[in-house]
Amino acid sequence: MGDVALIIRVMPESPEINRENIVAAIKEQFPKVQDIREEPIGFGLVALKIALVVPDAEGQTEVIEEKLNAIEGVERAEIVESTLV
């Protein structure tokens, strides 16, 4: 099996949440993060888009979403794109 490149959108709970703390927690849990970018949503809310490469294994994406959703200050994390690499 190969690897899968994922693009994940992470929505903070509110505009007041410190995104730097969320970014630090993501990098701590997922050292193989390729890129993190900010995506303005509206009304001061800014989502984070994460590029992450993981092994192509069954159930891997659900585990990643669960870990991201467990980070303090994260309202929702969802995989928006995936492709084999």
PDB file of N, CA, C and O in Angstrom:
ATOM      1  N   MET A   1       0.835  -1.183   0.000  1.00  0.00           N
ATOM      2  CA  MET A   1       0.000   0.000   0.000  1.00  0.00           C
ATOM      3  C   MET A   1       0.877   1.242   0.000  1.00  0.00           C
ATOM      4  O   MET A   1       2.008   1.224   0.486  1.00  0.00           O
ATOM      5  N   GLY A   2       0.338   2.310  -0.550  1.00  0.00           N
ATOM      6  CA  GLY A   2       1.077   3.555  -0.619  1.00  0.00           C
ATOM      7  C   GLY A   2       0.667   4.521   0.472  1.00  0.00           C
ATOM      8  O   GLY A   2       0.249   4.131   1.562  1.00  0.00           O
ATOM      9  N   ASP A   3       0.801   5.783   0.145  1.00  0.00           N
ATOM     10  CA  ASP A   3       0.425   6.845   1.072  1.00  0.00           C
ATOM     11  C   ASP A   3      -0.751   7.628   0.500  1.00  0.00           C
ATOM     12  O   ASP A   3      -1.025   7.592  -0.699  1.00  0.00           O
ATOM     13  N   VAL A   4      -1.429   8.327   1.382  1.00  0.00           N
ATOM     14  CA  VAL A   4      -2.566   9.160   1.001  1.00  0.00           C
ATOM     15  C   VAL A   4      -2.286  10.587   1.449  1.00  0.00           C
ATOM     16  O   VAL A   4      -1.896  10.822   2.592  1.00  0.00           O
ATOM     17  N   ALA A   5      -2.486  11.541   0.538  1.00  0.00           N
ATOM     18  CA  ALA A   5      -2.383  12.957   0.888  1.00  0.00           C
ATOM     19  C   ALA A   5      -3.781  13.448   1.223  1.00  0.00           C
ATOM     20  O   ALA A   5      -4.717  13.269   0.444  1.00  0.00           O
ATOM     21  N   LEU A   6      -3.915  14.068   2.387  1.00  0.00           N
ATOM     22  CA  LEU A   6      -5.206  14.566   2.851  1.00  0.00           C
ATOM     23  C   LEU A   6      -5.169  16.080   2.983  1.00  0.00           C
ATOM     24  O   LEU A   6      -4.165  16.649   3.411  1.00  0.00           O
ATOM     25  N   ILE A   7      -6.254  16.721   2.617  1.00  0.00           N
ATOM     26  CA  ILE A   7      -6.473  18.133   2.925  1.00  0.00           C
ATOM     27  C   ILE A   7      -7.618  18.150   3.932  1.00  0.00           C
ATOM     28  O   ILE A   7      -8.708  17.644   3.665  1.00  0.00           O
ATOM     29  N   ILE A   8      -7.349  18.741   5.092  1.00  0.00           N
ATOM     30  CA  ILE A   8      -8.309  18.730   6.191  1.00  0.00           C
ATOM     31  C   ILE A   8      -8.630  20.165   6.586  1.00  0.00           C
ATOM     32  O   ILE A   8      -7.727  20.979   6.778  1.00  0.00           O
ATOM     33  N   ARG A   9      -9.918  20.472   6.705  1.00  0.00           N
ATOM     34  CA  ARG A   9     -10.339  21.793   7.175  1.00  0.00           C
ATOM     35  C   ARG A   9     -10.655  21.689   8.662  1.00  0.00           C
ATOM     36  O   ARG A   9     -11.462  20.863   9.088  1.00  0.00           O
ATOM     37  N   VAL A  10     -10.000  22.544   9.437  1.00  0.00           N
ATOM     38  CA  VAL A  10     -10.209  22.581  10.882  1.00  0.00           C
ATOM     39  C   VAL A  10     -10.869  23.911  11.222  1.00  0.00           C
ATOM     40  O   VAL A  10     -10.305  24.978  10.982  1.00  0.00           O
ATOM     41  N   MET A  11     -12.075  23.830  11.787  1.00  0.00           N
ATOM     42  CA  MET A  11     -12.818  25.029  12.170  1.00  0.00           C
ATOM     43  C   MET A  11     -12.662  25.271  13.667  1.00  0.00           C
ATOM     44  O   MET A  11     -12.976  24.393  14.470  1.00  0.00           O
ATOM     45  N   PRO A  12     -12.179  26.456  14.053  1.00  0.00           N
ATOM     46  CA  PRO A  12     -12.121  26.776  15.482  1.00  0.00           C
ATOM     47  C   PRO A  12     -13.525  27.048  16.024  1.00  0.00           C
ATOM     48  O   PRO A  12     -14.461  27.306  15.266  1.00  0.00           O
ATOM     49  N   GLU A  13     -13.650  26.984  17.355  1.00  0.00           N
ATOM     50  CA  GLU A  13     -14.951  27.199  17.994  1.00  0.00           C
ATOM     51  C   GLU A  13     -15.470  28.617  17.804  1.00  0.00           C
ATOM     52  O   GLU A  13     -16.679  28.824  17.695  1.00  0.00           O
ATOM     53  N   SER A  14     -14.571  29.597  17.763  1.00  0.00           N
ATOM     54  CA  SER A  14     -14.989  30.991  17.604  1.00  0.00           C
ATOM     55  C   SER A  14     -13.812  31.809  17.079  1.00  0.00           C
ATOM     56  O   SER A  14     -12.677  31.333  17.083  1.00  0.00           O
ATOM     57  N   PRO A  15     -14.077  33.042  16.625  1.00  0.00           N
ATOM     58  CA  PRO A  15     -12.979  33.901  16.159  1.00  0.00           C
ATOM     59  C   PRO A  15     -11.983  34.250  17.266  1.00  0.00           C
ATOM     60  O   PRO A  15     -10.838  34.600  16.981  1.00  0.00           O
ATOM     61  N   GLU A  16     -12.413  34.157  18.526  1.00  0.00           N
ATOM     62  CA  GLU A  16     -11.544  34.529  19.641  1.00  0.00           C
ATOM     63  C   GLU A  16     -10.529  33.442  19.998  1.00  0.00           C
ATOM     64  O   GLU A  16      -9.581  33.706  20.738  1.00  0.00           O
ATOM     65  N   ILE A  17     -10.711  32.237  19.490  1.00  0.00           N
ATOM     66  CA  ILE A  17      -9.798  31.128  19.798  1.00  0.00           C
ATOM     67  C   ILE A  17      -8.420  31.436  19.215  1.00  0.00           C
ATOM     68  O   ILE A  17      -8.307  31.904  18.083  1.00  0.00           O
ATOM     69  N   ASN A  18      -7.380  31.169  19.997  1.00  0.00           N
ATOM     70  CA  ASN A  18      -6.007  31.378  19.544  1.00  0.00           C
ATOM     71  C   ASN A  18      -5.630  30.253  18.569  1.00  0.00           C
ATOM     72  O   ASN A  18      -5.423  29.109  18.972  1.00  0.00           O
ATOM     73  N   ARG A  19      -5.546  30.602  17.286  1.00  0.00           N
ATOM     74  CA  ARG A  19      -5.226  29.604  16.263  1.00  0.00           C
ATOM     75  C   ARG A  19      -3.813  29.057  16.415  1.00  0.00           C
ATOM     76  O   ARG A  19      -3.549  27.915  16.038  1.00  0.00           O
ATOM     77  N   GLU A  20      -2.903  29.857  16.963  1.00  0.00           N
ATOM     78  CA  GLU A  20      -1.524  29.387  17.149  1.00  0.00           C
ATOM     79  C   GLU A  20      -1.474  28.193  18.098  1.00  0.00           C
ATOM     80  O   GLU A  20      -0.663  27.287  17.906  1.00  0.00           O
ATOM     81  N   ASN A  21      -2.328  28.180  19.113  1.00  0.00           N
ATOM     82  CA  ASN A  21      -2.387  27.036  20.027  1.00  0.00           C
ATOM     83  C   ASN A  21      -2.891  25.788  19.304  1.00  0.00           C
ATOM     84  O   ASN A  21      -2.407  24.683  19.546  1.00  0.00           O
ATOM     85  N   ILE A  22      -3.856  25.973  18.427  1.00  0.00           N
ATOM     86  CA  ILE A  22      -4.376  24.843  17.648  1.00  0.00           C
ATOM     87  C   ILE A  22      -3.294  24.321  16.709  1.00  0.00           C
ATOM     88  O   ILE A  22      -3.098  23.110  16.603  1.00  0.00           O
ATOM     89  N   VAL A  23      -2.593  25.223  16.029  1.00  0.00           N
ATOM     90  CA  VAL A  23      -1.515  24.825  15.118  1.00  0.00           C
ATOM     91  C   VAL A  23      -0.436  24.053  15.873  1.00  0.00           C
ATOM     92  O   VAL A  23       0.044  23.027  15.391  1.00  0.00           O
ATOM     93  N   ALA A  24      -0.055  24.538  17.046  1.00  0.00           N
ATOM     94  CA  ALA A  24       0.970  23.858  17.845  1.00  0.00           C
ATOM     95  C   ALA A  24       0.517  22.452  18.235  1.00  0.00           C
ATOM     96  O   ALA A  24       1.309  21.511  18.189  1.00  0.00           O
ATOM     97  N   ALA A  25      -0.749  22.303  18.619  1.00  0.00           N
ATOM     98  CA  ALA A  25      -1.273  20.988  18.996  1.00  0.00           C
ATOM     99  C   ALA A  25      -1.312  20.045  17.792  1.00  0.00           C
ATOM    100  O   ALA A  25      -1.028  18.854  17.924  1.00  0.00           O
ATOM    101  N   ILE A  26      -1.661  20.575  16.629  1.00  0.00           N
ATOM    102  CA  ILE A  26      -1.693  19.757  15.413  1.00  0.00           C
ATOM    103  C   ILE A  26      -0.288  19.264  15.075  1.00  0.00           C
ATOM    104  O   ILE A  26      -0.094  18.082  14.790  1.00  0.00           O
ATOM    105  N   LYS A  27       0.688  20.168  15.108  1.00  0.00           N
ATOM    106  CA  LYS A  27       2.067  19.782  14.783  1.00  0.00           C
ATOM    107  C   LYS A  27       2.629  18.788  15.795  1.00  0.00           C
ATOM    108  O   LYS A  27       3.455  17.944  15.447  1.00  0.00           O
ATOM    109  N   GLU A  28       2.186  18.889  17.037  1.00  0.00           N
ATOM    110  CA  GLU A  28       2.641  17.954  18.066  1.00  0.00           C
ATOM    111  C   GLU A  28       2.086  16.549  17.814  1.00  0.00           C
ATOM    112  O   GLU A  28       2.804  15.559  17.957  1.00  0.00           O
ATOM    113  N   GLN A  29       0.819  16.467  17.443  1.00  0.00           N
ATOM    114  CA  GLN A  29       0.181  15.164  17.221  1.00  0.00           C
ATOM    115  C   GLN A  29       0.512  14.560  15.862  1.00  0.00           C
ATOM    116  O   GLN A  29       0.537  13.339  15.704  1.00  0.00           O
ATOM    117  N   PHE A  30       0.766  15.430  14.878  1.00  0.00           N
ATOM    118  CA  PHE A  30       1.027  14.972  13.510  1.00  0.00           C
ATOM    119  C   PHE A  30       2.315  15.607  12.993  1.00  0.00           C
ATOM    120  O   PHE A  30       2.261  16.612  12.286  1.00  0.00           O
ATOM    121  N   PRO A  31       3.477  15.036  13.334  1.00  0.00           N
ATOM    122  CA  PRO A  31       4.750  15.635  12.927  1.00  0.00           C
ATOM    123  C   PRO A  31       4.959  15.664  11.409  1.00  0.00           C
ATOM    124  O   PRO A  31       5.816  16.401  10.922  1.00  0.00           O
ATOM    125  N   LYS A  32       4.191  14.873  10.660  1.00  0.00           N
ATOM    126  CA  LYS A  32       4.367  14.827   9.203  1.00  0.00           C
ATOM    127  C   LYS A  32       3.443  15.792   8.461  1.00  0.00           C
ATOM    128  O   LYS A  32       3.171  15.600   7.276  1.00  0.00           O
ATOM    129  N   VAL A  33       2.965  16.816   9.141  1.00  0.00           N
ATOM    130  CA  VAL A  33       2.141  17.833   8.485  1.00  0.00           C
ATOM    131  C   VAL A  33       2.993  18.523   7.424  1.00  0.00           C
ATOM    132  O   VAL A  33       4.098  18.984   7.708  1.00  0.00           O
ATOM    133  N   GLN A  34       2.473  18.590   6.205  1.00  0.00           N
ATOM    134  CA  GLN A  34       3.204  19.199   5.098  1.00  0.00           C
ATOM    135  C   GLN A  34       3.003  20.713   5.036  1.00  0.00           C
ATOM    136  O   GLN A  34       3.926  21.455   4.703  1.00  0.00           O
ATOM    137  N   ASP A  35       1.784  21.166   5.362  1.00  0.00           N
ATOM    138  CA  ASP A  35       1.473  22.593   5.226  1.00  0.00           C
ATOM    139  C   ASP A  35       0.240  22.915   6.065  1.00  0.00           C
ATOM    140  O   ASP A  35      -0.657  22.086   6.220  1.00  0.00           O
ATOM    141  N   ILE A  36       0.211  24.127   6.600  1.00  0.00           N
ATOM    142  CA  ILE A  36      -0.975  24.636   7.293  1.00  0.00           C
ATOM    143  C   ILE A  36      -1.209  26.055   6.792  1.00  0.00           C
ATOM    144  O   ILE A  36      -0.321  26.905   6.862  1.00  0.00           O
ATOM    145  N   ARG A  37      -2.412  26.298   6.289  1.00  0.00           N
ATOM    146  CA  ARG A  37      -2.768  27.631   5.780  1.00  0.00           C
ATOM    147  C   ARG A  37      -4.057  28.102   6.430  1.00  0.00           C
ATOM    148  O   ARG A  37      -4.885  27.306   6.872  1.00  0.00           O
ATOM    149  N   GLU A  38      -4.202  29.411   6.476  1.00  0.00           N
ATOM    150  CA  GLU A  38      -5.428  30.001   7.011  1.00  0.00           C
ATOM    151  C   GLU A  38      -6.383  30.299   5.867  1.00  0.00           C
ATOM    152  O   GLU A  38      -5.969  30.745   4.796  1.00  0.00           O
ATOM    153  N   GLU A  39      -7.665  30.048   6.107  1.00  0.00           N
ATOM    154  CA  GLU A  39      -8.705  30.290   5.111  1.00  0.00           C
ATOM    155  C   GLU A  39      -9.812  31.121   5.751  1.00  0.00           C
ATOM    156  O   GLU A  39     -10.582  30.595   6.555  1.00  0.00           O
ATOM    157  N   PRO A  40      -9.909  32.421   5.410  1.00  0.00           N
ATOM    158  CA  PRO A  40     -10.972  33.251   5.986  1.00  0.00           C
ATOM    159  C   PRO A  40     -12.352  32.716   5.590  1.00  0.00           C
ATOM    160  O   PRO A  40     -12.602  32.398   4.428  1.00  0.00           O
ATOM    161  N   ILE A  41     -13.239  32.625   6.586  1.00  0.00           N
ATOM    162  CA  ILE A  41     -14.591  32.123   6.361  1.00  0.00           C
ATOM    163  C   ILE A  41     -15.588  33.282   6.334  1.00  0.00           C
ATOM    164  O   ILE A  41     -16.417  33.368   5.428  1.00  0.00           O
ATOM    165  N   GLY A  42     -15.509  34.159   7.312  1.00  0.00           N
ATOM    166  CA  GLY A  42     -16.412  35.296   7.412  1.00  0.00           C
ATOM    167  C   GLY A  42     -16.661  35.648   8.863  1.00  0.00           C
ATOM    168  O   GLY A  42     -16.531  34.804   9.750  1.00  0.00           O
ATOM    169  N   PHE A  43     -17.018  36.891   9.098  1.00  0.00           N
ATOM    170  CA  PHE A  43     -17.315  37.384  10.449  1.00  0.00           C
ATOM    171  C   PHE A  43     -16.142  37.166  11.405  1.00  0.00           C
ATOM    172  O   PHE A  43     -16.340  36.932  12.598  1.00  0.00           O
ATOM    173  N   GLY A  44     -14.917  37.245  10.874  1.00  0.00           N
ATOM    174  CA  GLY A  44     -13.726  37.097  11.699  1.00  0.00           C
ATOM    175  C   GLY A  44     -13.289  35.665  11.926  1.00  0.00           C
ATOM    176  O   GLY A  44     -12.239  35.430  12.523  1.00  0.00           O
ATOM    177  N   LEU A  45     -14.072  34.704  11.462  1.00  0.00           N
ATOM    178  CA  LEU A  45     -13.721  33.296  11.647  1.00  0.00           C
ATOM    179  C   LEU A  45     -12.737  32.866  10.560  1.00  0.00           C
ATOM    180  O   LEU A  45     -12.945  33.130   9.376  1.00  0.00           O
ATOM    181  N   VAL A  46     -11.666  32.202  10.981  1.00  0.00           N
ATOM    182  CA  VAL A  46     -10.632  31.741  10.059  1.00  0.00           C
ATOM    183  C   VAL A  46     -10.408  30.245  10.289  1.00  0.00           C
ATOM    184  O   VAL A  46     -10.065  29.820  11.392  1.00  0.00           O
ATOM    185  N   ALA A  47     -10.606  29.459   9.233  1.00  0.00           N
ATOM    186  CA  ALA A  47     -10.368  28.013   9.313  1.00  0.00           C
ATOM    187  C   ALA A  47      -8.906  27.736   8.999  1.00  0.00           C
ATOM    188  O   ALA A  47      -8.217  28.567   8.407  1.00  0.00           O
ATOM    189  N   LEU A  48      -8.444  26.567   9.400  1.00  0.00           N
ATOM    190  CA  LEU A  48      -7.104  26.108   9.056  1.00  0.00           C
ATOM    191  C   LEU A  48      -7.240  24.982   8.046  1.00  0.00           C
ATOM    192  O   LEU A  48      -8.053  24.076   8.229  1.00  0.00           O
ATOM    193  N   LYS A  49      -6.447  25.034   6.976  1.00  0.00           N
ATOM    194  CA  LYS A  49      -6.408  23.935   6.009  1.00  0.00           C
ATOM    195  C   LYS A  49      -5.064  23.254   6.166  1.00  0.00           C
ATOM    196  O   LYS A  49      -4.013  23.883   6.046  1.00  0.00           O
ATOM    197  N   ILE A  50      -5.111  21.957   6.436  1.00  0.00           N
ATOM    198  CA  ILE A  50      -3.918  21.181   6.737  1.00  0.00           C
ATOM    199  C   ILE A  50      -3.666  20.192   5.607  1.00  0.00           C
ATOM    200  O   ILE A  50      -4.590  19.519   5.151  1.00  0.00           O
ATOM    201  N   ALA A  51      -2.417  20.102   5.156  1.00  0.00           N
ATOM    202  CA  ALA A  51      -1.997  19.067   4.211  1.00  0.00           C
ATOM    203  C   ALA A  51      -1.197  18.041   4.998  1.00  0.00           C
ATOM    204  O   ALA A  51      -0.215  18.381   5.658  1.00  0.00           O
ATOM    205  N   LEU A  52      -1.621  16.790   4.926  1.00  0.00           N
ATOM    206  CA  LEU A  52      -1.019  15.725   5.720  1.00  0.00           C
ATOM    207  C   LEU A  52      -0.906  14.464   4.868  1.00  0.00           C
ATOM    208  O   LEU A  52      -1.852  14.092   4.174  1.00  0.00           O
ATOM    209  N   VAL A  53       0.253  13.809   4.924  1.00  0.00           N
ATOM    210  CA  VAL A  53       0.455  12.547   4.211  1.00  0.00           C
ATOM    211  C   VAL A  53       0.494  11.428   5.244  1.00  0.00           C
ATOM    212  O   VAL A  53       1.266  11.476   6.202  1.00  0.00           O
ATOM    213  N   VAL A  54      -0.354  10.416   5.033  1.00  0.00           N
ATOM    214  CA  VAL A  54      -0.457   9.291   5.973  1.00  0.00           C
ATOM    215  C   VAL A  54      -0.443   7.978   5.185  1.00  0.00           C
ATOM    216  O   VAL A  54      -0.726   7.972   3.987  1.00  0.00           O
ATOM    217  N   PRO A  55      -0.116   6.868   5.853  1.00  0.00           N
ATOM    218  CA  PRO A  55      -0.187   5.564   5.181  1.00  0.00           C
ATOM    219  C   PRO A  55      -1.630   5.242   4.778  1.00  0.00           C
ATOM    220  O   PRO A  55      -2.580   5.600   5.475  1.00  0.00           O
ATOM    221  N   ASP A  56      -1.767   4.567   3.652  1.00  0.00           N
ATOM    222  CA  ASP A  56      -3.086   4.165   3.161  1.00  0.00           C
ATOM    223  C   ASP A  56      -3.525   2.915   3.913  1.00  0.00           C
ATOM    224  O   ASP A  56      -3.234   1.795   3.492  1.00  0.00           O
ATOM    225  N   ALA A  57      -4.220   3.110   5.018  1.00  0.00           N
ATOM    226  CA  ALA A  57      -4.686   1.990   5.838  1.00  0.00           C
ATOM    227  C   ALA A  57      -6.157   2.206   6.174  1.00  0.00           C
ATOM    228  O   ALA A  57      -6.610   3.340   6.335  1.00  0.00           O
ATOM    229  N   GLU A  58      -6.882   1.122   6.275  1.00  0.00           N
ATOM    230  CA  GLU A  58      -8.308   1.202   6.579  1.00  0.00           C
ATOM    231  C   GLU A  58      -8.538   1.837   7.948  1.00  0.00           C
ATOM    232  O   GLU A  58      -7.897   1.458   8.928  1.00  0.00           O
ATOM    233  N   GLY A  59      -9.448   2.797   8.011  1.00  0.00           N
ATOM    234  CA  GLY A  59      -9.795   3.448   9.266  1.00  0.00           C
ATOM    235  C   GLY A  59      -8.876   4.585   9.671  1.00  0.00           C
ATOM    236  O   GLY A  59      -9.117   5.240  10.685  1.00  0.00           O
ATOM    237  N   GLN A  60      -7.829   4.830   8.898  1.00  0.00           N
ATOM    238  CA  GLN A  60      -6.844   5.860   9.244  1.00  0.00           C
ATOM    239  C   GLN A  60      -7.470   7.257   9.273  1.00  0.00           C
ATOM    240  O   GLN A  60      -7.175   8.048  10.168  1.00  0.00           O
ATOM    241  N   THR A  61      -8.327   7.560   8.306  1.00  0.00           N
ATOM    242  CA  THR A  61      -8.894   8.908   8.233  1.00  0.00           C
ATOM    243  C   THR A  61      -9.815   9.203   9.412  1.00  0.00           C
ATOM    244  O   THR A  61      -9.843  10.328   9.910  1.00  0.00           O
ATOM    245  N   GLU A  62     -10.569   8.202   9.860  1.00  0.00           N
ATOM    246  CA  GLU A  62     -11.458   8.410  11.004  1.00  0.00           C
ATOM    247  C   GLU A  62     -10.660   8.710  12.265  1.00  0.00           C
ATOM    248  O   GLU A  62     -11.049   9.562  13.064  1.00  0.00           O
ATOM    249  N   VAL A  63      -9.544   8.011  12.441  1.00  0.00           N
ATOM    250  CA  VAL A  63      -8.685   8.238  13.608  1.00  0.00           C
ATOM    251  C   VAL A  63      -8.125   9.656  13.584  1.00  0.00           C
ATOM    252  O   VAL A  63      -8.076  10.324  14.617  1.00  0.00           O
ATOM    253  N   ILE A  64      -7.704  10.115  12.414  1.00  0.00           N
ATOM    254  CA  ILE A  64      -7.151  11.467  12.283  1.00  0.00           C
ATOM    255  C   ILE A  64      -8.217  12.503  12.621  1.00  0.00           C
ATOM    256  O   ILE A  64      -7.949  13.438  13.375  1.00  0.00           O
ATOM    257  N   GLU A  65      -9.421  12.351  12.072  1.00  0.00           N
ATOM    258  CA  GLU A  65     -10.500  13.293  12.376  1.00  0.00           C
ATOM    259  C   GLU A  65     -10.816  13.309  13.868  1.00  0.00           C
ATOM    260  O   GLU A  65     -11.035  14.376  14.441  1.00  0.00           O
ATOM    261  N   GLU A  66     -10.843  12.140  14.504  1.00  0.00           N
ATOM    262  CA  GLU A  66     -11.126  12.071  15.939  1.00  0.00           C
ATOM    263  C   GLU A  66     -10.060  12.809  16.749  1.00  0.00           C
ATOM    264  O   GLU A  66     -10.384  13.539  17.686  1.00  0.00           O
ATOM    265  N   LYS A  67      -8.797  12.620  16.390  1.00  0.00           N
ATOM    266  CA  LYS A  67      -7.708  13.296  17.109  1.00  0.00           C
ATOM    267  C   LYS A  67      -7.797  14.810  16.944  1.00  0.00           C
ATOM    268  O   LYS A  67      -7.603  15.557  17.903  1.00  0.00           O
ATOM    269  N   LEU A  68      -8.092  15.256  15.726  1.00  0.00           N
ATOM    270  CA  LEU A  68      -8.203  16.696  15.484  1.00  0.00           C
ATOM    271  C   LEU A  68      -9.405  17.285  16.217  1.00  0.00           C
ATOM    272  O   LEU A  68      -9.308  18.372  16.786  1.00  0.00           O
ATOM    273  N   ASN A  69     -10.527  16.585  16.212  1.00  0.00           N
ATOM    274  CA  ASN A  69     -11.721  17.077  16.899  1.00  0.00           C
ATOM    275  C   ASN A  69     -11.540  17.120  18.411  1.00  0.00           C
ATOM    276  O   ASN A  69     -12.260  17.845  19.098  1.00  0.00           O
ATOM    277  N   ALA A  70     -10.591  16.357  18.936  1.00  0.00           N
ATOM    278  CA  ALA A  70     -10.336  16.335  20.381  1.00  0.00           C
ATOM    279  C   ALA A  70      -9.442  17.487  20.846  1.00  0.00           C
ATOM    280  O   ALA A  70      -9.296  17.705  22.048  1.00  0.00           O
ATOM    281  N   ILE A  71      -8.845  18.224  19.909  1.00  0.00           N
ATOM    282  CA  ILE A  71      -7.974  19.346  20.275  1.00  0.00           C
ATOM    283  C   ILE A  71      -8.820  20.473  20.850  1.00  0.00           C
ATOM    284  O   ILE A  71      -9.874  20.810  20.312  1.00  0.00           O
ATOM    285  N   GLU A  72      -8.349  21.050  21.945  1.00  0.00           N
ATOM    286  CA  GLU A  72      -9.067  22.150  22.592  1.00  0.00           C
ATOM    287  C   GLU A  72      -9.177  23.341  21.643  1.00  0.00           C
ATOM    288  O   GLU A  72      -8.187  23.772  21.053  1.00  0.00           O
ATOM    289  N   GLY A  73     -10.394  23.864  21.506  1.00  0.00           N
ATOM    290  CA  GLY A  73     -10.636  25.018  20.650  1.00  0.00           C
ATOM    291  C   GLY A  73     -11.111  24.655  19.254  1.00  0.00           C
ATOM    292  O   GLY A  73     -11.478  25.538  18.479  1.00  0.00           O
ATOM    293  N   VAL A  74     -11.110  23.360  18.916  1.00  0.00           N
ATOM    294  CA  VAL A  74     -11.559  22.915  17.593  1.00  0.00           C
ATOM    295  C   VAL A  74     -13.035  22.540  17.667  1.00  0.00           C
ATOM    296  O   VAL A  74     -13.439  21.697  18.469  1.00  0.00           O
ATOM    297  N   GLU A  75     -13.830  23.183  16.815  1.00  0.00           N
ATOM    298  CA  GLU A  75     -15.255  22.838  16.743  1.00  0.00           C
ATOM    299  C   GLU A  75     -15.468  21.618  15.859  1.00  0.00           C
ATOM    300  O   GLU A  75     -16.221  20.707  16.204  1.00  0.00           O
ATOM    301  N   ARG A  76     -14.782  21.616  14.696  1.00  0.00           N
ATOM    302  CA  ARG A  76     -14.992  20.531  13.739  1.00  0.00           C
ATOM    303  C   ARG A  76     -13.766  20.400  12.836  1.00  0.00           C
ATOM    304  O   ARG A  76     -13.179  21.395  12.413  1.00  0.00           O
ATOM    305  N   ALA A  77     -13.400  19.172  12.555  1.00  0.00           N
ATOM    306  CA  ALA A  77     -12.345  18.882  11.583  1.00  0.00           C
ATOM    307  C   ALA A  77     -12.908  17.887  10.583  1.00  0.00           C
ATOM    308  O   ALA A  77     -13.502  16.879  10.964  1.00  0.00           O
ATOM    309  N   GLU A  78     -12.718  18.176   9.298  1.00  0.00           N
ATOM    310  CA  GLU A  78     -13.238  17.273   8.274  1.00  0.00           C
ATOM    311  C   GLU A  78     -12.266  17.191   7.102  1.00  0.00           C
ATOM    312  O   GLU A  78     -11.642  18.181   6.720  1.00  0.00           O
ATOM    313  N   ILE A  79     -12.156  16.013   6.553  1.00  0.00           N
ATOM    314  CA  ILE A  79     -11.307  15.806   5.385  1.00  0.00           C
ATOM    315  C   ILE A  79     -12.082  16.295   4.170  1.00  0.00           C
ATOM    316  O   ILE A  79     -13.197  15.843   3.910  1.00  0.00           O
ATOM    317  N   VAL A  80     -11.480  17.226   3.426  1.00  0.00           N
ATOM    318  CA  VAL A  80     -12.164  17.794   2.266  1.00  0.00           C
ATOM    319  C   VAL A  80     -11.605  17.258   0.950  1.00  0.00           C
ATOM    320  O   VAL A  80     -12.274  17.334  -0.080  1.00  0.00           O
ATOM    321  N   GLU A  81     -10.381  16.716   0.974  1.00  0.00           N
ATOM    322  CA  GLU A  81      -9.786  16.116  -0.218  1.00  0.00           C
ATOM    323  C   GLU A  81      -8.867  14.984   0.199  1.00  0.00           C
ATOM    324  O   GLU A  81      -8.262  15.025   1.270  1.00  0.00           O
ATOM    325  N   SER A  82      -8.764  13.972  -0.655  1.00  0.00           N
ATOM    326  CA  SER A  82      -7.787  12.907  -0.436  1.00  0.00           C
ATOM    327  C   SER A  82      -7.367  12.341  -1.784  1.00  0.00           C
ATOM    328  O   SER A  82      -8.169  12.257  -2.714  1.00  0.00           O
ATOM    329  N   THR A  83      -6.100  11.955  -1.877  1.00  0.00           N
ATOM    330  CA  THR A  83      -5.578  11.377  -3.108  1.00  0.00           C
ATOM    331  C   THR A  83      -4.397  10.476  -2.788  1.00  0.00           C
ATOM    332  O   THR A  83      -3.667  10.714  -1.826  1.00  0.00           O
ATOM    333  N   LEU A  84      -4.215   9.451  -3.588  1.00  0.00           N
ATOM    334  CA  LEU A  84      -3.064   8.571  -3.416  1.00  0.00           C
ATOM    335  C   LEU A  84      -1.805   9.272  -3.911  1.00  0.00           C
ATOM    336  O   LEU A  84      -1.835  10.005  -4.900  1.00  0.00           O
ATOM    337  N   VAL A  85      -0.706   9.038  -3.217  1.00  0.00           N
ATOM    338  CA  VAL A  85       0.586   9.593  -3.654  1.00  0.00           C
ATOM    339  C   VAL A  85       1.583   8.476  -3.830  1.00  0.00           C
ATOM    340  O   VAL A  85       2.732   8.726  -4.194  1.00  0.00           O
TER     341      VAL A  85
END
